[in-house]
Amino acid sequence: MRSTPDLVAANASTAYDDAFGSVLLDPERATPRGVTGPHGKAADKRFNVYRNNVTHSLVAALTEIFPAVARILGEENFRMIARDFLRAHPPRSRLVFEYGHDFADFLAGFAPIRHLKYLPDVARLERAWLDAYHAADRTPLTADDLGALPPEALATALFTPHPAARLVSSDYAVYTIFIAHREGPMPERINAGIAEAALVTRPSLNVEVRRLDRGQFLFLKTLSQGAPLQNAAGLALESQPDFDLQAAIALTIESGAFEGCRAGNDIDEKD
């Protein structure tokens, strides 16, 4: 257990880091007290150069994390919005790829682009892509794994999500917009008002993004939340009467969305 002086020192250090960070990202703020140049001289110019470099680096990082959003908004507009974001949400991790988890919510509340109603969900899909890329490696579920279950256990089978699997659902054409602005070629026209869902996985080395229909999305989401297969299938059929269960089960294998499965009665044995 840490002593009281240690805790006070740690809290003081955290407070200073937070204060320094807020000043560092806001060009309207003065150079922090205690920041000086050689021989105790003023360091305003040095600090401003450092501040500009940090801001440029973070904006560049956001551009790389959200390339589709940046392309939709245009370079200058994106840079201005990114600067506003980083002042409101300074980094909390030393890992650059961890930055920007709040960006989609920030876009949703940013009045000047409120007319681009699909944009926050595009950002969520881009964030899911990066999270999948950096997720832990696991061997995906195979057809043999699923076939190893007794036939009578299939209905109550439980599935373990793969660490890289992400599901994104939107009232807008989030998948089509994402693909068009990241992979191209750009279609002549996109009907943004069509609801779409997407599955993001990384079964091997490459991140894959698949468009899902409503039934497939509900099926995978329900399985990912720990419900047995029969429950997931029932919800999917309620939402989409022509839901193809066999194709959906094949999707769980082909996509690498899960890393394992087990008979549902395994829970009862452990309790």
Secondary structure, 3 states (H helix, E strand, C coil): CCCHHHHHHHHHHHHHHHHHHHHHCCCCCCCCCCCECHHHCECHHHHHHHHHHHHHHHHHHHHHHCHHHHHHHCHHHHHHHHHHHHHHCCCCCCCHHHCCCCHHHHHHCCHHHCCCCCHHHHHHHHHHHHHHHHCCCCCCCCHHHHHCCCHHHCCCCEEEECCCCEEEEECCCHHHHHHHHHCCCCCCCCCCCCCEEEEEECCCCCCEEEEECHHHHHHHHHHHCCCCHHHHHHHHHHHCCCCCHHHHHHHHHHCCCEEEEECCCHHHHHC
